Amino acid sequence: MNLVESGDIAKTGAKPKLPTTIPKLTDTMLDVYRIPLKYLYYNDENGRIATQIRREFGTLSPHADELDSDYNDKIAAFIEEDNASALKKTKKSIKEKGQQVYGYVLQDGRIIDGNRRFTALRQLQTEAGTSQYFEAVILPFTYDAKADRAQIKRLELAIQMGTEEKLQYDPVDLAVDIYQTIISDSLMTKKDYANEANMTLKEIENRIATIELTHDFLEFINASTEAYYIIKDAKLYNPLFELAKKFAKTFPNQGPKYEQTKETAFALLGKMVHTGGDTVREVRDYLKNIVSSVDNDDYNDAIEDFVEDFRDKLESQPIQSAADYRKRLEEATPELRQISEVYNKTVNRQNRGKNVDSFIADVRETLNTLNDMKRGDGLTGNLQFSNFSKDQVAEIREMLVKINLLSGDLIEVYEDEF
């Protein structure tokens, strides 16, 4: 705003319309400005960008190109890699028609909305050698005050989630953003986030539970609990989401059985990743066949030693990438094979039990039909013998004779099995 006062940044004349209600801030208080690119920088607190920074660098110090371009160059590379075709389309549009949609920035130049437009303008400036300007609203906020951060997040959600043409969040980035906003930073309530992001409260709760389970999983495999990029690269978010939903229902108070089941699930998930295939479907089968059955405790006990051996392999050295995780799974092939064998034996035993139950149910249904016929003097319901032809009556009698003869033979078979 000092640069506005000195004439280095000019108004465009456009008046923005805020996409959500911000206390003590109205549309009439804001303007759109043409801001030289050197004063701006990407928001390292953005959900998408934060995950990429953790993956590549651990931490980065955000700053504008006026200081040096290193930070912005690194983030710009992420944005181009994430969706090169969308960036190319945006750059072509700006080159031909100018910037059509304004962005939002904070007073220190942090970009809250407009990363792809800013990236396109930086590329155009380099390619053409002419000065480019980012047209944006300058919000009277900074990240220094927690109250400001809460309002910034409200606005960011309204922009990012409330506009159909916006690039959709990766599910890991979205879940991390929800967890960080609500749990870590306490900037919003679950209900507030749900309202601003056009999501249900249950969706918010499920995603928070998934990140909490993700922390446990990353600790289990001997990785940093904030190495969310491993979850992304190994495509583990959806399986963990399924586990988190089921665990919340089955173990509402958690406890020892939950802890044992959780470690069992993490070990089995390693087997699924190692062998490939549809991990989400396999997790759902596991939840149905084991966790939801009476066999869950027995299965956990049966593989407890194998899980411990598996953890020993994982703990041989820290896991820092999805490639490290897969390499460690390869080394733990014998343990994973043992876990898989016990799982398959348990499921096969259940299937045999299901077939036995079905068989007994069929025999019982036959008996019930005969009992009904006896109680009805040979018929059931409202049927009368006058409804049948002589041939039909003879056919039924013949079947009953055969049932009588077969049942005598079968009784002897079952007597032999005692």
Backbone torsions as a table, in degrees:
resi	resn	phi	psi	omega
1	MET	NA	-26.7	173.4
2	ASN	-63.7	-37.1	178.4
3	LEU	-68.5	-30.5	174.6
4	VAL	-65.5	-45.1	-179.3
5	GLU	-63.1	-35.7	-177.9
6	SER	-83.7	-5.4	178.2
7	GLY	89.2	4.3	179.5
8	ASP	-78.6	-20.7	175.5
9	ILE	-125.5	129.3	-175.3
10	ALA	-111.9	153.7	173.8
11	LYS	-77.5	149.4	175.8
12	THR	-90.2	-17.2	-175.1
13	GLY	96.7	-14.9	178.7
14	ALA	-74.9	147.0	178.0
15	LYS	-115.9	120.2	-176.6
16	PRO	-75.9	158.4	172.5
17	LYS	-120.2	114.8	-176.5
18	LEU	-64.4	138.1	-179.1
19	PRO	-79.8	-4.0	178.6
20	THR	-151.9	168.8	180.0
21	THR	-88.0	123.8	177.6
22	ILE	-115.7	123.3	-179.6
23	PRO	-54.2	135.9	176.9
24	LYS	63.0	19.9	178.6
25	LEU	-136.6	121.3	-179.5
26	THR	-122.3	163.9	-179.5
27	ASP	-58.5	-34.5	-175.9
28	THR	-68.8	-18.1	-178.2
29	MET	-84.2	-9.2	-171.0
30	LEU	-116.4	153.5	175.6
31	ASP	-135.8	164.3	173.5
32	VAL	-101.8	133.7	-176.6
33	TYR	-119.6	154.3	172.1
34	ARG	-95.8	107.3	-171.1
35	ILE	-108.2	124.5	174.0
36	PRO	-56.6	139.6	-173.1
37	LEU	-62.3	-27.8	-174.2
38	LYS	-65.9	-14.7	-178.8
39	TYR	-93.4	0.2	-170.6
40	LEU	-113.6	156.6	175.7
41	TYR	-152.6	154.0	-179.5
42	TYR	-68.5	149.7	-178.6
43	ASN	-84.3	109.5	-179.4
44	ASP	-71.4	-9.3	176.8
45	GLU	-90.3	-5.4	176.1
46	ASN	-63.3	136.1	-174.0
47	GLY	-55.8	-44.0	-178.6
48	ARG	-67.0	-45.7	-175.4
49	ILE	-69.1	-39.6	-177.4
50	ALA	-59.5	-41.3	-179.9
51	THR	-64.4	-40.9	179.8
52	GLN	-66.4	-38.7	179.1
53	ILE	-63.2	-44.9	179.7
54	ARG	-60.5	-39.3	-178.2
55	ARG	-64.5	-48.2	-170.4
56	GLU	-90.7	-36.2	-169.2
57	PHE	-129.5	-12.7	-174.1
58	GLY	81.9	-67.1	175.8
59	THR	-141.3	154.4	173.2
60	LEU	-141.2	148.9	176.8
61	SER	-95.0	112.0	-176.4
62	PRO	-72.3	138.3	176.7
63	HIS	-163.2	160.2	-177.5
64	ALA	-80.0	165.6	179.2
65	ASP	-63.5	-21.2	179.4
66	GLU	-58.4	-34.2	177.1
67	LEU	-80.7	-59.4	166.9
68	ASP	-166.7	161.2	-171.1
69	SER	-90.6	1.5	-172.9
70	ASP	-57.2	-49.9	-177.3
71	TYR	-61.5	-53.3	-178.3
72	ASN	-62.6	-36.0	178.1
73	ASP	-60.8	-43.8	-179.1
74	LYS	-63.1	-44.5	-178.4
75	ILE	-70.7	-37.3	178.4
76	ALA	-59.7	-37.2	178.0
77	ALA	-63.7	-38.1	176.6
78	PHE	-61.0	-46.4	-174.6
79	ILE	-65.8	-40.6	178.2
80	GLU	-66.2	-42.5	179.9
81	GLU	-64.0	-35.8	-176.8
82	ASP	-64.8	-40.3	-179.3
83	ASN	-157.4	79.9	-175.7
84	ALA	-63.6	-37.8	-178.0
85	SER	-67.5	-39.2	178.7
86	ALA	-65.7	-40.2	178.7
87	LEU	-64.7	-42.6	179.3
88	LYS	-60.8	-40.9	179.2
89	LYS	-65.9	-42.3	179.1
90	THR	-64.1	-42.8	-179.1
91	LYS	-63.9	-40.9	179.2
92	LYS	-63.2	-42.0	-179.9
93	SER	-64.3	-44.7	-179.8
94	ILE	-65.3	-40.0	-179.1
95	LYS	-63.8	-36.9	-176.4
96	GLU	-87.7	-37.8	-171.8
97	LYS	-119.9	-6.7	-173.1
98	GLY	83.7	172.9	-179.4
99	GLN	-71.0	118.9	-174.9
100	GLN	-91.6	-26.1	-177.0
101	VAL	-124.3	124.2	-179.2
102	TYR	-75.5	159.1	177.8
103	GLY	-105.6	-169.6	176.8
104	TYR	-131.7	132.3	176.5
105	VAL	-133.5	160.8	175.8
106	LEU	-91.6	174.4	-175.6
107	GLN	-64.5	-22.1	179.6
108	ASP	-94.9	6.5	177.4
109	GLY	93.9	3.5	177.8
110	ARG	-71.5	127.8	-176.9
111	ILE	-85.5	121.9	178.9
112	ILE	-94.7	-33.0	176.6
113	ASP	-146.2	134.4	177.1
114	GLY	118.7	26.1	-178.1
115	ASN	-58.2	-43.9	-177.2
116	ARG	-69.7	-38.8	177.8
117	ARG	-64.6	-42.7	178.2
118	PHE	-62.8	-41.1	179.2
119	THR	-63.5	-44.2	179.1
120	ALA	-61.9	-41.8	179.8
121	LEU	-65.8	-37.9	177.2
122	ARG	-62.9	-41.9	179.4
123	GLN	-66.1	-43.0	179.5
124	LEU	-62.7	-38.4	179.9
125	GLN	-64.4	-40.9	178.8
126	THR	-68.9	-43.2	-175.7
127	GLU	-70.4	-41.6	-175.7
128	ALA	-88.7	-21.3	-177.4
129	GLY	72.6	15.6	178.8
130	THR	-116.1	151.7	-177.9
131	SER	-67.4	134.3	176.3
132	GLN	-116.3	158.4	-177.4
133	TYR	-132.0	138.2	177.7
134	PHE	-96.0	119.3	180.0
135	GLU	-87.7	120.6	-173.2
136	ALA	-156.3	156.3	170.9
137	VAL	-78.4	135.0	173.2
138	ILE	-98.1	109.1	-177.8
139	LEU	-80.8	141.1	-178.1
140	PRO	-80.1	50.7	-177.9
141	PHE	-133.5	160.8	168.0
142	THR	-138.8	168.4	178.0
143	TYR	-82.3	0.6	-176.9
144	ASP	-67.9	-36.0	-177.1
145	ALA	-102.5	134.4	-178.6
146	LYS	-61.5	-38.4	179.6
147	ALA	-62.3	-38.0	177.2
148	ASP	-65.6	-42.3	-178.8
149	ARG	-61.1	-35.5	178.6
150	ALA	-64.8	-41.5	180.0
151	GLN	-71.0	-36.7	177.0
152	ILE	-61.4	-43.4	-179.4
153	LYS	-65.1	-39.8	177.6
154	ARG	-58.9	-45.8	-179.0
155	LEU	-67.6	-42.5	179.9
156	GLU	-59.8	-43.1	179.2
157	LEU	-65.5	-42.4	-179.8
158	ALA	-61.3	-37.4	179.8
159	ILE	-75.6	-51.3	-173.0
160	GLN	-72.3	-36.2	-175.1
161	MET	-98.6	-19.7	-172.0
162	GLY	-95.8	0.2	-179.0
163	THR	-117.9	123.1	-171.8
164	GLU	-62.0	-34.0	-174.7
165	GLU	-81.5	-2.7	179.4
166	LYS	-68.2	149.5	176.0
167	LEU	-64.1	127.1	-177.3
168	GLN	-70.7	142.6	177.7
169	TYR	-66.5	140.0	165.7
170	ASP	-61.9	141.0	-176.3
171	PRO	-59.1	-32.9	177.1
172	VAL	-67.5	-48.0	179.8
173	ASP	-59.0	-42.7	-179.1
174	LEU	-64.2	-47.4	-178.6
175	ALA	-62.8	-41.4	178.2
176	VAL	-63.6	-42.3	179.2
177	ASP	-61.8	-42.9	178.6
178	ILE	-61.9	-47.6	-178.2
179	TYR	-62.4	-45.0	-176.8
180	GLN	-67.0	-42.0	-177.6
181	THR	-66.5	-43.3	-173.0
182	ILE	-90.1	-45.6	-173.5
183	ILE	-92.2	-54.6	-174.6
184	SER	-69.8	-50.1	-174.0
185	ASP	-97.1	-14.3	-179.3
186	SER	52.6	42.5	-179.4
187	LEU	-83.9	-29.6	-177.3
188	MET	-142.8	160.0	171.7
189	THR	-85.0	166.6	177.2
190	LYS	-58.6	-42.4	-177.8
191	LYS	-66.5	-40.7	179.0
192	ASP	-61.4	-46.3	-179.3
193	TYR	-62.6	-43.8	-179.8
194	ALA	-59.1	-42.9	-178.9
195	ASN	-65.6	-45.9	-177.3
196	GLU	-69.2	-34.4	-176.1
197	ALA	-93.6	2.3	-179.6
198	ASN	58.4	46.5	178.6
199	MET	-123.7	165.1	176.5
200	THR	-87.2	158.0	178.2
201	LEU	-61.3	-36.6	-179.9
202	LYS	-65.0	-39.3	177.3
203	GLU	-60.4	-42.7	179.5
204	ILE	-62.3	-46.9	-178.4
205	GLU	-63.2	-41.2	179.5
206	ASN	-64.4	-38.5	-178.7
207	ARG	-72.6	-35.7	175.1
208	ILE	-64.7	-44.9	178.6
209	ALA	-60.5	-35.6	179.5
210	THR	-66.4	-41.2	178.7
211	ILE	-68.0	-38.5	177.1
212	GLU	-62.0	-41.0	177.1
213	LEU	-69.5	-34.8	176.9
214	THR	-60.6	-41.7	177.1
215	HIS	-58.4	-44.3	179.4
216	ASP	-65.1	-40.0	-180.0
217	PHE	-64.6	-45.8	-179.9
218	LEU	-63.0	-37.8	175.7
219	GLU	-65.6	-40.1	-179.9
220	PHE	-60.5	-39.9	-177.2
221	ILE	-88.4	5.0	176.9
222	ASN	72.2	42.3	175.8
223	ALA	-120.8	166.7	174.2
224	SER	-62.2	138.9	-177.9
225	THR	-69.2	-7.9	176.5
226	GLU	-110.6	15.6	178.4
227	ALA	-83.0	61.3	-175.5
228	TYR	-63.9	-25.0	179.6
229	TYR	-62.2	-27.0	175.7
230	ILE	-64.5	-41.4	178.0
231	ILE	-62.3	-41.1	178.2
232	LYS	-62.9	-53.3	-172.4
233	ASP	-68.3	-33.3	179.7
234	ALA	-88.2	-0.1	179.2
235	LYS	55.3	53.4	-175.4
236	LEU	-107.9	-3.4	-175.4
237	TYR	-62.9	-49.4	-176.2
238	ASN	-63.2	-42.6	174.5
239	PRO	-60.3	-41.7	178.7
240	LEU	-66.5	-34.2	176.2
241	PHE	-61.5	-44.4	178.5
242	GLU	-63.3	-43.2	179.0
243	LEU	-63.1	-44.7	-177.2
244	ALA	-62.0	-43.1	178.8
245	LYS	-60.5	-46.9	-177.4
246	LYS	-68.0	-42.9	-179.4
247	PHE	-62.6	-36.9	179.8
248	ALA	-62.0	-35.2	179.9
249	LYS	-80.8	-41.7	-173.7
250	THR	-79.2	-34.1	-177.5
251	PHE	-127.2	65.9	-176.2
252	PRO	-60.3	-29.0	179.6
253	ASN	-103.8	7.5	-178.5
254	GLN	56.2	-121.8	-179.4
255	GLY	93.2	-178.4	-174.9
256	PRO	-59.5	-41.2	-179.1
257	LYS	-64.6	-36.8	177.1
258	TYR	-64.1	-46.1	-178.1
259	GLU	-60.5	-42.5	-179.6
260	GLN	-67.7	-42.6	179.0
261	THR	-64.1	-39.1	-179.8
262	LYS	-61.2	-46.0	180.0
263	GLU	-67.0	-37.8	175.8
264	THR	-59.8	-45.0	-179.3
265	ALA	-63.4	-41.5	179.6
266	PHE	-63.5	-39.6	178.8
267	ALA	-66.3	-44.3	179.8
268	LEU	-65.9	-34.0	176.9
269	LEU	-63.9	-37.0	175.2
270	GLY	-60.9	-41.1	177.7
271	LYS	-62.1	-41.0	-179.1
272	MET	-64.9	-42.4	178.5
273	VAL	-65.2	-40.9	-177.5
274	HIS	-63.2	-40.9	-176.6
275	THR	-89.4	-12.6	-179.8
276	GLY	79.0	-175.2	-179.9
277	GLY	103.0	-168.5	-178.0
278	ASP	-84.1	93.5	-174.1
279	THR	-65.3	-37.5	-179.8
280	VAL	-63.6	-44.6	179.1
281	ARG	-63.8	-41.2	-179.7
282	GLU	-64.5	-38.0	177.6
283	VAL	-65.2	-42.2	178.1
284	ARG	-62.1	-39.2	177.2
285	ASP	-62.9	-43.2	178.6
286	TYR	-60.6	-44.9	179.9
287	LEU	-62.1	-39.6	-179.5
288	LYS	-72.9	-46.4	-172.8
289	ASN	-79.6	-31.2	-174.4
290	ILE	-112.9	-63.1	-173.1
291	VAL	-60.9	-37.4	-178.4
292	SER	-86.4	2.2	-175.8
293	SER	-109.3	171.9	177.9
294	VAL	-74.0	-8.8	-177.1
295	ASP	-86.2	-3.0	-172.7
296	ASN	-58.0	-48.7	-178.2
297	ASP	-64.5	-43.5	179.8
298	ASP	-63.1	-40.9	179.3
299	TYR	-64.2	-44.4	178.4
300	ASN	-57.9	-44.3	-179.5
301	ASP	-66.3	-37.8	-175.6
302	ALA	-66.1	-31.0	-177.0
303	ILE	-108.5	8.1	-175.7
304	GLU	-55.1	-46.0	-179.2
305	ASP	-66.6	-37.6	179.0
306	PHE	-65.6	-38.0	178.5
307	VAL	-64.5	-40.7	178.0
308	GLU	-63.0	-42.7	177.7
309	ASP	-63.2	-38.9	178.2
310	PHE	-62.8	-43.1	179.4
311	ARG	-63.7	-35.5	177.5
312	ASP	-59.5	-39.7	178.0
313	LYS	-65.9	-41.3	-179.5
314	LEU	-64.8	-32.5	-173.8
315	GLU	-88.7	6.3	179.9
316	SER	-62.6	-32.8	172.1
317	GLN	-164.8	156.5	-175.1
318	PRO	-59.3	144.6	176.0
319	ILE	-97.5	124.0	-175.4
320	GLN	-116.9	-2.0	-179.7
321	SER	-157.2	168.6	176.5
322	ALA	-65.2	-32.8	177.7
323	ALA	-64.6	-41.2	175.8
324	ASP	-59.8	-43.6	-178.8
325	TYR	-61.4	-45.7	-179.8
326	ARG	-66.1	-36.3	177.7
327	LYS	-63.5	-42.4	179.2
328	ARG	-67.0	-34.7	175.5
329	LEU	-63.4	-39.6	178.5
330	GLU	-62.0	-41.4	179.2
331	GLU	-66.9	-26.5	-177.8
332	ALA	-97.3	21.4	-178.7
333	THR	-52.8	-44.2	-180.0
334	PRO	-60.8	-42.3	179.7
335	GLU	-67.2	-41.9	179.8
336	LEU	-65.8	-34.9	178.3
337	ARG	-65.6	-39.9	178.5
338	GLN	-65.4	-42.0	177.6
339	ILE	-61.5	-42.9	-179.8
340	SER	-64.7	-40.3	-179.4
341	GLU	-63.4	-42.6	178.7
342	VAL	-65.2	-39.9	178.8
343	TYR	-61.6	-47.8	-178.9
344	ASN	-63.5	-40.9	178.1
345	LYS	-62.7	-40.4	179.8
346	THR	-64.0	-45.5	-179.7
347	VAL	-66.2	-41.6	179.1
348	ASN	-63.0	-40.0	177.7
349	ARG	-63.4	-39.8	177.6
350	GLN	-63.8	-41.0	-179.3
351	ASN	-64.8	-38.7	175.4
352	ARG	-63.0	-40.2	178.5
353	GLY	-63.8	-38.3	178.9
354	LYS	-65.0	-39.3	178.7
355	ASN	-66.3	-40.4	176.8
356	VAL	-61.6	-46.5	179.7
357	ASP	-59.6	-41.9	179.6
358	SER	-64.2	-41.2	179.5
359	PHE	-62.6	-46.6	179.8
360	ILE	-63.9	-38.8	179.6
361	ALA	-62.8	-37.8	178.7
362	ASP	-65.2	-43.7	179.0
363	VAL	-63.3	-42.1	179.7
364	ARG	-62.9	-38.5	180.0
365	GLU	-65.6	-37.5	176.4
366	THR	-61.9	-44.3	178.5
367	LEU	-61.8	-42.7	179.7
368	ASN	-61.5	-39.5	178.8
369	THR	-63.2	-43.7	179.0
370	LEU	-65.5	-38.6	176.9
371	ASN	-63.0	-41.3	177.9
372	ASP	-62.5	-40.7	178.5
373	MET	-64.2	-39.1	179.8
374	LYS	-65.6	-43.8	-179.9
375	ARG	-65.4	-27.6	-179.3
376	GLY	-97.5	20.5	-179.2
377	ASP	56.0	42.0	174.6
378	GLY	106.0	-14.1	-178.5
379	LEU	-131.3	170.3	177.6
380	THR	-125.7	158.9	177.7
381	GLY	64.2	-137.2	-177.8
382	ASN	-99.2	12.3	-178.8
383	LEU	-67.5	145.7	174.9
384	GLN	-124.1	151.8	179.0
385	PHE	-61.0	-23.3	178.8
386	SER	-67.5	-15.6	178.1
387	ASN	-77.9	-13.7	-174.5
388	PHE	-105.8	148.9	170.9
389	SER	-81.1	166.6	178.7
390	LYS	-62.3	-37.0	179.1
391	ASP	-64.6	-39.4	-179.8
392	GLN	-67.4	-39.7	177.2
393	VAL	-62.8	-42.4	179.6
394	ALA	-64.1	-38.0	-179.5
395	GLU	-65.1	-42.8	179.8
396	ILE	-64.5	-42.7	180.0
397	ARG	-60.9	-41.3	-179.5
398	GLU	-63.0	-40.4	178.7
399	MET	-65.6	-38.3	178.9
400	LEU	-66.2	-36.5	176.9
401	VAL	-63.3	-44.3	179.9
402	LYS	-63.7	-40.6	177.0
403	ILE	-60.0	-42.2	-179.3
404	ASN	-62.7	-45.3	-179.4
405	LEU	-67.7	-43.6	-179.2
406	LEU	-65.2	-39.9	-178.2
407	SER	-63.6	-36.1	177.9
408	GLY	-62.4	-44.1	178.9
409	ASP	-65.2	-41.0	-177.0
410	LEU	-69.4	-33.1	177.1
411	ILE	-60.0	-40.7	178.8
412	GLU	-64.7	-37.7	177.5
413	VAL	-60.4	-45.7	-176.9
414	TYR	-72.2	-30.4	175.4
415	GLU	-63.4	-36.0	179.8
416	ASP	-67.7	-22.9	-177.2
417	GLU	-84.2	-12.1	180.0
418	PHE	-66.1	NA	NA
